[in-house]
Amino acid sequence: MKIASWNVNSIRTRLEHVLDWLYTQSIDVLCLQETKVIDEDFPKASFEEEGYQVYVSGQKAYNGVALISRTTLSEVSSGFTPLLGPDLTQHYDQQKRLITGIISPGVRILNLYVPNGSEIDSDKYVYKLEWLELLHHYVEKLLSQDPQHLLICGDFNIALDDRDMHDPSKREAHIMSTDRERQALQKVLALGLEDVFRKFNSKSEQFSWWNYRAGSFQRNKGWRIDHHYLTPTLYEQATACTIDAAPRRLPKPSDHAPVVVEIDTQNL
């Protein structure tokens, strides 16, 4: 099974890029972030014509997540509310940042677009930390109710360690790399999840996002902020995890590259 995560920075702008990329890959589920479109305007037909099932949770101009699957997914839901209830989550689910579903043989995929945070100690930064705390409660309850095979992927807007930044020398002064953000994410991972990319790739200078400015991509001045985290059995069965930088070289690309994990599901 191959599952890909890709922040496309507007699905309507990048539709041909995504379709062309899927045509060359054997992807079972493509998890998209920052689709930037309401559900009614998502270009579902373009994917359905290629044999995909489409599940979306979007909003106009901002955020938005989607699952594009070769097979029908079960137990699909969006946002924190279906699991945690509206009293705790209603404010946070106004932004469409989470969608989940189960693919046979019983692998739950949780696709996230974690808030960026804007500036350290800003209201958006506080919101990011609160959102990650809510994610911790969500994943904790999800695993307590059904300790299934879980894959969490998406744009986390966090470089988990210094290898994930082209220049970590001033990381504590930079959004996406502060201790508080890393600790909030590590708290989620402590529930029993592993960074599968690091199972196969231990070196630095392997990035999934490059700023549009100052020739960052050409100079490989990037960050690895797009991740796949797996529960133990899935982690053991993973056979590869790669970043495909080819779409970032296209005209008018997303600033992110797709990240693909491959899992041997025969023994699940």
C-alpha beads as a LAMMPS data file, in Angstrom:
LAMMPS data file: protein, C-alpha beads

268 atoms
267 bonds

1 atom types
1 bond types

-500.0 500.0 xlo xhi
-500.0 500.0 ylo yhi
-500.0 500.0 zlo zhi

Masses

1 110.0

Atoms # bond

1 1 1 0.000 0.000 0.000
2 1 1 1.229 3.479 -0.906
3 1 1 -0.103 6.526 0.932
4 1 1 0.961 10.026 -0.050
5 1 1 0.663 13.377 1.703
6 1 1 0.807 16.630 -0.244
7 1 1 0.057 20.235 0.629
8 1 1 -1.024 21.447 -2.816
9 1 1 -1.572 25.110 -1.887
10 1 1 -4.895 25.275 -3.830
11 1 1 -6.225 22.180 -5.576
12 1 1 -7.814 24.172 -8.399
13 1 1 -4.537 25.928 -9.156
14 1 1 -2.536 22.707 -8.947
15 1 1 -5.123 20.250 -10.353
16 1 1 -3.143 19.273 -13.436
17 1 1 0.010 18.818 -11.373
18 1 1 -1.802 16.444 -9.036
19 1 1 -3.520 14.463 -11.788
20 1 1 -0.316 14.122 -13.783
21 1 1 1.580 12.992 -10.701
22 1 1 -1.064 10.402 -9.817
23 1 1 -0.928 9.068 -13.364
24 1 1 2.742 8.168 -12.878
25 1 1 2.361 6.723 -9.370
26 1 1 0.625 3.720 -7.817
27 1 1 -0.923 5.636 -4.945
28 1 1 -3.695 4.005 -2.942
29 1 1 -4.618 7.095 -0.918
30 1 1 -3.540 10.677 -1.547
31 1 1 -3.964 12.980 1.447
32 1 1 -4.211 16.616 0.401
33 1 1 -3.876 19.735 2.525
34 1 1 -4.563 23.412 1.906
35 1 1 -7.085 22.678 -0.824
36 1 1 -8.586 26.179 -0.403
37 1 1 -12.029 25.384 -1.774
38 1 1 -15.507 24.696 -0.404
39 1 1 -16.744 21.135 -0.776
40 1 1 -19.192 21.953 -3.582
41 1 1 -16.413 23.431 -5.743
42 1 1 -13.801 20.726 -5.204
43 1 1 -12.960 19.202 -8.641
44 1 1 -14.205 15.734 -7.681
45 1 1 -15.156 14.731 -11.209
46 1 1 -11.558 15.022 -12.418
47 1 1 -10.509 12.361 -9.895
48 1 1 -13.617 10.212 -10.206
49 1 1 -13.049 9.941 -13.947
50 1 1 -9.701 8.314 -13.088
51 1 1 -11.357 5.818 -10.750
52 1 1 -10.786 7.543 -7.405
53 1 1 -13.152 8.052 -4.487
54 1 1 -13.070 11.603 -3.109
55 1 1 -13.711 12.748 0.459
56 1 1 -13.363 16.438 1.281
57 1 1 -13.572 18.949 4.096
58 1 1 -12.901 22.438 2.798
59 1 1 -13.505 26.141 3.112
60 1 1 -13.200 29.102 0.822
61 1 1 -9.670 30.431 0.179
62 1 1 -8.104 28.862 3.284
63 1 1 -7.171 25.500 4.780
64 1 1 -9.066 22.427 3.544
65 1 1 -8.169 18.735 3.512
66 1 1 -9.134 15.795 1.298
67 1 1 -8.684 12.049 0.883
68 1 1 -8.373 10.718 -2.680
69 1 1 -8.640 6.921 -2.574
70 1 1 -8.492 4.048 -5.065
71 1 1 -11.030 2.157 -2.928
72 1 1 -13.979 3.129 -0.792
73 1 1 -13.053 4.317 2.699
74 1 1 -15.157 3.587 5.750
75 1 1 -15.889 5.637 8.874
76 1 1 -14.981 8.900 7.166
77 1 1 -15.368 11.984 9.343
78 1 1 -14.067 15.545 9.480
79 1 1 -12.887 17.641 12.382
80 1 1 -12.473 16.896 16.066
81 1 1 -16.180 17.109 16.880
82 1 1 -17.379 13.600 15.861
83 1 1 -15.063 12.054 18.474
84 1 1 -14.687 14.738 21.149
85 1 1 -18.047 16.519 20.969
86 1 1 -18.956 20.129 20.109
87 1 1 -18.483 21.679 23.548
88 1 1 -14.725 21.203 23.343
89 1 1 -14.118 21.457 19.632
90 1 1 -16.619 23.738 17.912
91 1 1 -14.303 26.759 17.840
92 1 1 -11.415 24.766 16.369
93 1 1 -13.475 22.955 13.744
94 1 1 -14.436 26.226 12.087
95 1 1 -11.122 25.817 10.274
96 1 1 -11.134 22.690 8.098
97 1 1 -7.928 20.933 9.071
98 1 1 -8.691 17.261 9.808
99 1 1 -10.231 14.370 7.898
100 1 1 -10.026 10.659 8.621
101 1 1 -11.144 7.349 7.153
102 1 1 -10.311 3.644 7.205
103 1 1 -8.908 1.719 4.249
104 1 1 -8.881 -2.070 4.058
105 1 1 -7.233 -3.974 5.768
106 1 1 -8.174 -1.802 8.723
107 1 1 -5.717 1.080 8.457
108 1 1 -7.073 4.377 9.765
109 1 1 -5.632 7.389 7.968
110 1 1 -5.711 10.720 9.781
111 1 1 -4.923 13.589 7.417
112 1 1 -3.989 16.902 9.074
113 1 1 -3.201 20.478 8.198
114 1 1 -1.728 21.834 11.425
115 1 1 -1.961 25.638 11.892
116 1 1 1.132 27.602 10.913
117 1 1 1.209 29.866 13.953
118 1 1 2.213 33.055 12.123
119 1 1 4.536 34.618 14.728
120 1 1 5.833 33.472 18.094
121 1 1 3.471 34.435 20.948
122 1 1 0.854 35.782 18.533
123 1 1 -2.794 34.780 18.846
124 1 1 -2.267 32.349 15.962
125 1 1 0.709 30.798 17.743
126 1 1 -1.378 30.234 20.867
127 1 1 -4.135 28.792 18.675
128 1 1 -1.605 26.366 17.141
129 1 1 -0.510 25.099 20.539
130 1 1 -4.145 24.733 21.650
131 1 1 -4.958 22.892 18.414
132 1 1 -2.095 20.457 19.007
133 1 1 -3.299 19.853 22.570
134 1 1 -6.744 19.060 21.184
135 1 1 -5.107 16.724 18.664
136 1 1 -3.472 14.917 21.570
137 1 1 -6.880 14.359 23.201
138 1 1 -8.328 13.247 19.856
139 1 1 -5.604 10.686 19.117
140 1 1 -5.593 9.459 22.715
141 1 1 -9.329 8.789 22.606
142 1 1 -9.120 7.301 19.126
143 1 1 -6.525 4.778 20.245
144 1 1 -8.268 4.004 23.541
145 1 1 -11.532 3.184 21.775
146 1 1 -9.959 1.143 18.996
147 1 1 -6.197 0.455 19.136
148 1 1 -6.105 -0.047 15.411
149 1 1 -3.448 0.505 12.817
150 1 1 -3.138 4.288 12.644
151 1 1 -1.294 6.471 10.159
152 1 1 -1.208 10.209 10.804
153 1 1 0.084 12.362 7.970
154 1 1 -0.040 15.870 6.629
155 1 1 1.517 19.301 6.802
156 1 1 2.463 19.665 10.466
157 1 1 4.124 23.068 10.106
158 1 1 6.751 21.825 12.572
159 1 1 10.359 20.773 12.003
160 1 1 10.632 18.030 14.590
161 1 1 14.417 18.190 14.976
162 1 1 17.337 20.228 13.708
163 1 1 17.954 17.907 10.749
164 1 1 14.624 19.089 9.392
165 1 1 15.872 22.662 8.834
166 1 1 18.461 24.000 6.432
167 1 1 19.705 26.389 9.121
168 1 1 18.768 25.515 12.720
169 1 1 21.142 28.046 14.294
170 1 1 18.331 30.453 15.264
171 1 1 15.509 27.955 15.446
172 1 1 14.096 29.115 18.794
173 1 1 13.385 32.521 17.259
174 1 1 11.627 31.007 14.239
175 1 1 8.064 29.848 13.905
176 1 1 7.693 26.082 13.255
177 1 1 10.790 25.162 15.259
178 1 1 10.316 26.492 18.793
179 1 1 10.567 24.176 21.771
180 1 1 6.903 24.645 22.609
181 1 1 5.794 23.529 19.151
182 1 1 8.120 20.540 19.138
183 1 1 7.066 19.521 22.619
184 1 1 3.389 19.759 21.689
185 1 1 3.945 17.447 18.738
186 1 1 6.134 15.076 20.744
187 1 1 3.314 14.767 23.278
188 1 1 1.070 13.447 20.510
189 1 1 3.747 11.049 19.266
190 1 1 4.301 9.747 22.801
191 1 1 0.920 8.041 22.509
192 1 1 2.727 5.457 20.377
193 1 1 3.663 6.887 16.983
194 1 1 6.942 6.906 15.080
195 1 1 8.333 9.172 12.344
196 1 1 8.598 6.639 9.521
197 1 1 10.734 8.889 7.315
198 1 1 13.544 8.597 9.863
199 1 1 13.344 4.808 9.698
200 1 1 14.876 5.041 6.219
201 1 1 16.504 8.485 6.114
202 1 1 18.753 9.665 8.932
203 1 1 20.575 12.493 7.150
204 1 1 19.778 16.199 7.125
205 1 1 19.085 18.336 4.034
206 1 1 16.041 16.267 3.072
207 1 1 13.138 18.681 2.885
208 1 1 9.493 18.785 1.829
209 1 1 8.857 22.547 1.807
210 1 1 10.803 25.443 0.303
211 1 1 9.850 29.103 0.460
212 1 1 8.961 30.654 -2.892
213 1 1 11.386 33.517 -2.242
214 1 1 15.135 33.900 -2.778
215 1 1 15.624 30.753 -4.836
216 1 1 15.105 28.594 -1.772
217 1 1 14.295 25.456 -3.733
218 1 1 17.209 25.821 -6.140
219 1 1 19.540 26.295 -3.158
220 1 1 17.814 23.558 -1.137
221 1 1 17.111 25.940 1.719
222 1 1 14.069 24.064 2.914
223 1 1 12.321 22.454 5.848
224 1 1 10.871 18.996 6.433
225 1 1 7.440 19.769 7.857
226 1 1 5.328 17.160 6.011
227 1 1 5.319 13.920 7.958
228 1 1 3.963 10.373 8.255
229 1 1 3.624 8.966 11.779
230 1 1 2.716 5.299 12.292
231 1 1 1.675 3.041 15.144
232 1 1 4.141 0.208 15.887
233 1 1 2.865 -2.566 13.614
234 1 1 2.530 -0.250 10.637
235 1 1 5.965 1.186 11.372
236 1 1 7.481 -2.298 11.302
237 1 1 5.688 -3.134 8.053
238 1 1 6.752 0.094 6.314
239 1 1 9.162 -0.591 3.457
240 1 1 9.949 2.943 2.258
241 1 1 9.261 6.623 2.839
242 1 1 10.351 9.150 0.226
243 1 1 9.982 12.809 -0.700
244 1 1 9.312 13.381 -4.407
245 1 1 10.726 16.795 -5.236
246 1 1 9.904 16.538 -8.962
247 1 1 6.557 18.397 -8.737
248 1 1 8.321 21.292 -7.003
249 1 1 10.314 21.837 -10.206
250 1 1 7.208 22.433 -12.320
251 1 1 6.012 25.897 -13.397
252 1 1 3.866 27.522 -10.695
253 1 1 4.254 24.626 -8.248
254 1 1 3.047 24.150 -4.735
255 1 1 5.753 25.130 -2.265
256 1 1 5.486 21.584 -0.825
257 1 1 6.499 18.238 -2.312
258 1 1 4.543 15.000 -1.870
259 1 1 5.779 12.510 0.713
260 1 1 5.030 8.829 0.094
261 1 1 5.088 5.916 2.539
262 1 1 4.935 2.287 1.387
263 1 1 3.568 -0.398 3.735
264 1 1 3.474 -4.150 3.316
265 1 1 -0.095 -4.966 4.388
266 1 1 -0.021 -8.718 3.777
267 1 1 0.631 -9.490 7.442
268 1 1 -1.731 -6.916 8.975

Bonds

1 1 1 2
2 1 2 3
3 1 3 4
4 1 4 5
5 1 5 6
6 1 6 7
7 1 7 8
8 1 8 9
9 1 9 10
10 1 10 11
11 1 11 12
12 1 12 13
13 1 13 14
14 1 14 15
15 1 15 16
16 1 16 17
17 1 17 18
18 1 18 19
19 1 19 20
20 1 20 21
21 1 21 22
22 1 22 23
23 1 23 24
24 1 24 25
25 1 25 26
26 1 26 27
27 1 27 28
28 1 28 29
29 1 29 30
30 1 30 31
31 1 31 32
32 1 32 33
33 1 33 34
34 1 34 35
35 1 35 36
36 1 36 37
37 1 37 38
38 1 38 39
39 1 39 40
40 1 40 41
41 1 41 42
42 1 42 43
43 1 43 44
44 1 44 45
45 1 45 46
46 1 46 47
47 1 47 48
48 1 48 49
49 1 49 50
50 1 50 51
51 1 51 52
52 1 52 53
53 1 53 54
54 1 54 55
55 1 55 56
56 1 56 57
57 1 57 58
58 1 58 59
59 1 59 60
60 1 60 61
61 1 61 62
62 1 62 63
63 1 63 64
64 1 64 65
65 1 65 66
66 1 66 67
67 1 67 68
68 1 68 69
69 1 69 70
70 1 70 71
71 1 71 72
72 1 72 73
73 1 73 74
74 1 74 75
75 1 75 76
76 1 76 77
77 1 77 78
78 1 78 79
79 1 79 80
80 1 80 81
81 1 81 82
82 1 82 83
83 1 83 84
84 1 84 85
85 1 85 86
86 1 86 87
87 1 87 88
88 1 88 89
89 1 89 90
90 1 90 91
91 1 91 92
92 1 92 93
93 1 93 94
94 1 94 95
95 1 95 96
96 1 96 97
97 1 97 98
98 1 98 99
99 1 99 100
100 1 100 101
101 1 101 102
102 1 102 103
103 1 103 104
104 1 104 105
105 1 105 106
106 1 106 107
107 1 107 108
108 1 108 109
109 1 109 110
110 1 110 111
111 1 111 112
112 1 112 113
113 1 113 114
114 1 114 115
115 1 115 116
116 1 116 117
117 1 117 118
118 1 118 119
119 1 119 120
120 1 120 121
121 1 121 122
122 1 122 123
123 1 123 124
124 1 124 125
125 1 125 126
126 1 126 127
127 1 127 128
128 1 128 129
129 1 129 130
130 1 130 131
131 1 131 132
132 1 132 133
133 1 133 134
134 1 134 135
135 1 135 136
136 1 136 137
137 1 137 138
138 1 138 139
139 1 139 140
140 1 140 141
141 1 141 142
142 1 142 143
143 1 143 144
144 1 144 145
145 1 145 146
146 1 146 147
147 1 147 148
148 1 148 149
149 1 149 150
150 1 150 151
151 1 151 152
152 1 152 153
153 1 153 154
154 1 154 155
155 1 155 156
156 1 156 157
157 1 157 158
158 1 158 159
159 1 159 160
160 1 160 161
161 1 161 162
162 1 162 163
163 1 163 164
164 1 164 165
165 1 165 166
166 1 166 167
167 1 167 168
168 1 168 169
169 1 169 170
170 1 170 171
171 1 171 172
172 1 172 173
173 1 173 174
174 1 174 175
175 1 175 176
176 1 176 177
177 1 177 178
178 1 178 179
179 1 179 180
180 1 180 181
181 1 181 182
182 1 182 183
183 1 183 184
184 1 184 185
185 1 185 186
186 1 186 187
187 1 187 188
188 1 188 189
189 1 189 190
190 1 190 191
191 1 191 192
192 1 192 193
193 1 193 194
194 1 194 195
195 1 195 196
196 1 196 197
197 1 197 198
198 1 198 199
199 1 199 200
200 1 200 201
201 1 201 202
202 1 202 203
203 1 203 204
204 1 204 205
205 1 205 206
206 1 206 207
207 1 207 208
208 1 208 209
209 1 209 210
210 1 210 211
211 1 211 212
212 1 212 213
213 1 213 214
214 1 214 215
215 1 215 216
216 1 216 217
217 1 217 218
218 1 218 219
219 1 219 220
220 1 220 221
221 1 221 222
222 1 222 223
223 1 223 224
224 1 224 225
225 1 225 226
226 1 226 227
227 1 227 228
228 1 228 229
229 1 229 230
230 1 230 231
231 1 231 232
232 1 232 233
233 1 233 234
234 1 234 235
235 1 235 236
236 1 236 237
237 1 237 238
238 1 238 239
239 1 239 240
240 1 240 241
241 1 241 242
242 1 242 243
243 1 243 244
244 1 244 245
245 1 245 246
246 1 246 247
247 1 247 248
248 1 248 249
249 1 249 250
250 1 250 251
251 1 251 252
252 1 252 253
253 1 253 254
254 1 254 255
255 1 255 256
256 1 256 257
257 1 257 258
258 1 258 259
259 1 259 260
260 1 260 261
261 1 261 262
262 1 262 263
263 1 263 264
264 1 264 265
265 1 265 266
266 1 266 267
267 1 267 268
